[in-house]
Amino acid sequence: MASSAALKKLFDTQQGYLTHFFEQVDYEPLREFCQAVVDCKGTVFFSGVGKSGFISQKISMTLVSTGTKSVFLNPTDALHGDIGIVGKDDLLVLFSKSGATEELIKLIPYAKAKGAKLIGVSSNAKSLLAEQCELHVYLPLERELCPFDLAPVTSTAIQMLFGDTCAVAIMQAKALTMDEYAMNHPAGRIGKRLILNVKDVMKPVAGLPLCGPGDFLVDVLVELSRSSPINHKP
């Protein structure tokens, strides 16, 4: 295992690569992406393969939880029937580090034929994805932290930064309220605090064991047994 000093050096190096992203990124395409999502009258579909697929799925879930109708579309399944869900009012966002992912490139003409607007997100400004999509978001990448510059450990962090930060910008543009956010998280602490009433969780009187201070202990035990959920058959 590496020493703490060597580990700190790795984190410092990763920080440097992320700083490169912040220094080089063009915010206008990011703004156009956010506006396209806000203006979308249908569903915002996200698609990607491998690590980029997992990141795009996570971003889609974040958008859903913050008030945007979004779905992850597996590109392979899309080419075998699932593209039928895509329509002319929809937006399709394609994530690929290289911008040359075969499954996504194959998907583009069919998505265009369905009338959907296409946005490509990659770290290659001159990629096929950049050429064939109506809008391309370039995510500057100096290199991967991986010593071989192969494992996507920096590019995925940049993709996540882009997607989640834009999700908050979209959330603000839609003026999402705390109550609306809570409605999307009914099982969470915020949802329970703002949505649930006492009547939603309390048991009805008919199902409670009721005894008086003058009741005999044997009668109390009978009442407790009668009201026990074990004795209530569905």
C-alpha positions as CSV (number, residue, x, y, z in Angstrom):
1,M,0.0,0.0,0.0
2,A,1.2,3.5,-0.8
3,S,2.3,5.8,2.0
4,S,0.2,8.7,3.1
5,A,2.6,11.0,1.3
6,A,2.3,9.1,-2.0
7,L,-1.5,9.1,-1.6
8,K,-1.6,12.8,-1.0
9,K,0.5,13.3,-4.2
10,L,-2.1,11.3,-6.2
11,F,-4.9,13.5,-4.8
12,D,-2.9,16.7,-5.6
13,T,-2.3,15.4,-9.1
14,Q,-6.1,14.7,-9.6
15,Q,-6.8,18.2,-8.2
16,G,-4.5,19.6,-10.9
17,Y,-6.3,17.8,-13.6
18,L,-9.7,19.1,-12.3
19,T,-8.2,22.6,-12.2
20,H,-7.3,22.2,-15.8
21,F,-10.9,21.4,-16.6
22,F,-12.2,24.5,-14.7
23,E,-9.6,26.7,-16.4
24,Q,-10.3,25.5,-19.9
25,V,-14.1,24.8,-20.0
26,D,-16.3,27.0,-22.2
27,Y,-19.4,27.9,-20.2
28,E,-21.6,28.9,-23.2
29,P,-22.2,25.3,-24.4
30,L,-23.0,24.4,-20.8
31,R,-25.6,27.2,-20.6
32,E,-27.1,26.0,-24.0
33,F,-27.3,22.5,-22.6
34,C,-29.1,23.7,-19.5
35,Q,-31.5,25.8,-21.6
36,A,-32.2,22.9,-23.9
37,V,-33.2,20.8,-20.9
38,V,-35.4,23.5,-19.4
39,D,-37.1,24.1,-22.8
40,C,-37.6,20.4,-23.5
41,K,-41.4,19.7,-23.8
42,G,-40.9,15.9,-23.7
43,T,-38.4,13.6,-22.0
44,V,-34.7,14.2,-21.6
45,F,-33.1,10.9,-22.4
46,F,-29.5,10.1,-21.4
47,S,-27.4,7.4,-23.0
48,G,-23.8,6.1,-22.8
49,V,-21.8,2.9,-22.7
50,G,-19.6,1.6,-19.8
51,K,-18.5,4.1,-17.2
52,S,-20.0,7.0,-19.2
53,G,-23.2,5.1,-19.2
54,F,-23.2,4.8,-15.4
55,I,-22.5,8.5,-15.1
56,S,-25.2,9.5,-17.5
57,Q,-27.7,7.2,-15.7
58,K,-26.8,8.9,-12.4
59,I,-27.2,12.4,-13.9
60,S,-30.6,11.4,-15.3
61,M,-31.7,10.2,-11.8
62,T,-30.5,13.5,-10.3
63,L,-32.6,15.5,-12.8
64,V,-35.7,13.3,-12.1
65,S,-35.3,14.0,-8.3
66,T,-35.0,17.7,-8.9
67,G,-38.0,18.2,-11.1
68,T,-37.1,17.2,-14.7
69,K,-38.7,14.3,-16.6
70,S,-35.7,12.1,-17.6
71,V,-34.9,8.5,-18.5
72,F,-31.7,6.6,-19.1
73,L,-31.8,4.8,-22.5
74,N,-29.5,1.9,-23.0
75,P,-28.0,2.4,-26.5
76,T,-27.9,-1.3,-27.4
77,D,-31.5,-1.8,-26.3
78,A,-32.4,1.4,-28.2
79,L,-31.1,-0.2,-31.4
80,H,-33.3,-3.2,-30.8
81,G,-36.6,-1.6,-30.2
82,D,-36.4,0.8,-27.2
83,I,-35.8,3.8,-29.5
84,G,-39.6,3.6,-30.1
85,I,-40.0,5.6,-26.8
86,V,-38.2,8.6,-28.3
87,G,-40.3,11.3,-30.0
88,K,-40.0,14.7,-31.7
89,D,-40.4,16.6,-28.4
90,D,-37.6,14.8,-26.7
91,L,-34.0,15.5,-26.0
92,L,-31.3,12.8,-26.3
93,V,-28.0,13.4,-24.5
94,L,-25.1,11.1,-25.5
95,F,-22.1,10.7,-23.1
96,S,-18.8,9.5,-24.4
97,K,-15.2,10.3,-23.3
98,S,-13.8,9.8,-26.8
99,G,-16.9,10.9,-28.7
100,A,-16.5,7.9,-30.9
101,T,-18.4,5.2,-29.0
102,E,-19.7,2.9,-31.8
103,E,-23.1,2.2,-30.2
104,L,-23.8,5.9,-29.8
105,I,-22.7,6.8,-33.3
106,K,-25.0,4.0,-34.7
107,L,-27.9,5.4,-32.7
108,I,-27.6,9.0,-34.0
109,P,-29.3,8.7,-37.4
110,Y,-32.2,6.7,-36.0
111,A,-32.7,9.2,-33.2
112,K,-32.7,12.0,-35.7
113,A,-35.3,10.2,-37.8
114,K,-37.5,10.2,-34.7
115,G,-37.2,14.0,-34.6
116,A,-35.3,14.2,-31.3
117,K,-32.8,16.9,-30.6
118,L,-29.3,15.5,-30.0
119,I,-26.6,16.8,-27.6
120,G,-23.2,15.2,-27.4
121,V,-21.0,15.3,-24.3
122,S,-17.3,14.3,-24.8
123,S,-13.7,15.2,-24.2
124,N,-12.9,15.3,-27.9
125,A,-13.9,18.6,-29.6
126,K,-13.3,17.1,-33.1
127,S,-15.1,13.8,-32.6
128,L,-17.9,12.2,-34.6
129,L,-20.2,12.9,-31.8
130,A,-19.3,16.6,-32.0
131,E,-19.9,16.7,-35.7
132,Q,-23.2,14.8,-35.8
133,C,-25.1,16.3,-32.8
134,E,-26.9,19.6,-32.9
135,L,-25.0,20.7,-29.8
136,H,-21.7,19.5,-28.4
137,V,-20.5,20.1,-24.9
138,Y,-16.7,19.8,-24.7
139,L,-15.3,18.7,-21.3
140,P,-11.6,19.5,-21.3
141,L,-9.4,16.6,-20.1
142,E,-5.7,17.0,-19.6
143,R,-5.3,13.2,-19.0
144,E,-6.5,10.4,-16.7
145,L,-5.0,10.0,-13.3
146,C,-4.4,6.3,-14.2
147,P,-0.6,5.8,-14.8
148,F,-1.3,4.4,-18.2
149,D,-3.7,7.2,-19.0
150,L,-6.4,4.6,-19.8
151,A,-8.7,3.9,-16.8
152,P,-11.5,6.6,-16.8
153,V,-10.9,8.0,-13.3
154,T,-10.6,11.7,-14.2
155,S,-12.9,12.0,-17.1
156,T,-15.7,10.4,-15.1
157,A,-15.2,12.9,-12.3
158,I,-15.4,15.7,-14.8
159,Q,-18.6,14.2,-16.3
160,M,-20.2,14.0,-12.9
161,L,-19.1,17.6,-12.1
162,F,-20.7,18.8,-15.3
163,G,-23.9,16.8,-14.9
164,D,-24.7,17.5,-11.3
165,T,-23.8,21.2,-11.4
166,C,-26.0,21.7,-14.5
167,A,-28.8,19.8,-12.7
168,V,-28.7,22.4,-9.9
169,A,-28.7,25.2,-12.5
170,I,-31.7,23.6,-14.1
171,M,-33.4,23.2,-10.7
172,Q,-32.9,26.9,-10.1
173,A,-34.1,27.9,-13.5
174,K,-37.3,26.0,-12.9
175,A,-37.6,27.6,-9.4
176,L,-38.2,24.2,-7.8
177,T,-39.6,24.7,-4.3
178,M,-38.8,22.7,-1.2
179,D,-42.4,21.3,-1.2
180,E,-42.0,20.1,-4.8
181,Y,-38.6,18.6,-4.0
182,A,-40.2,16.8,-1.0
183,M,-42.9,15.3,-3.3
184,N,-40.2,13.6,-5.2
185,H,-38.7,12.1,-2.0
186,P,-41.6,10.8,0.0
187,A,-39.6,8.2,1.9
188,G,-36.8,10.6,2.8
189,R,-36.6,12.8,5.9
190,I,-37.6,15.9,4.0
191,G,-40.6,14.2,2.4
192,K,-41.8,12.7,5.7
193,R,-41.5,16.1,7.4
194,L,-43.4,18.0,4.7
195,I,-45.9,15.5,3.3
196,L,-46.9,13.0,6.0
197,N,-49.6,13.9,8.6
198,V,-50.2,12.2,11.9
199,K,-53.3,10.4,10.5
200,D,-51.1,8.8,7.8
201,V,-49.0,6.9,10.4
202,M,-51.3,6.4,13.5
203,K,-53.2,3.2,14.1
204,P,-57.0,3.4,14.1
205,V,-58.7,3.2,17.6
206,A,-60.4,-0.1,16.6
207,G,-57.1,-1.8,16.4
208,L,-55.7,-0.7,19.7
209,P,-55.9,-2.6,23.0
210,L,-58.0,-0.5,25.4
211,C,-58.2,-1.2,29.1
212,G,-59.3,0.7,32.2
213,P,-57.5,1.2,35.5
214,G,-60.0,-1.0,37.3
215,D,-59.8,-4.0,34.8
216,F,-58.5,-7.3,36.1
217,L,-55.1,-8.4,34.9
218,V,-56.5,-11.5,33.2
219,D,-58.9,-9.2,31.2
220,V,-56.0,-7.0,30.2
221,L,-54.1,-10.0,28.9
222,V,-57.1,-11.1,26.9
223,E,-57.4,-7.6,25.4
224,L,-53.8,-7.5,24.5
225,S,-54.0,-10.9,22.8
226,R,-57.1,-9.8,20.9
227,S,-55.4,-6.7,19.5
228,S,-52.1,-8.4,18.6
229,P,-51.3,-8.4,14.9
230,I,-50.4,-12.1,15.2
231,N,-54.1,-12.8,15.7
232,H,-55.2,-10.7,12.8
233,K,-55.5,-12.9,9.7
234,P,-55.4,-11.1,6.3
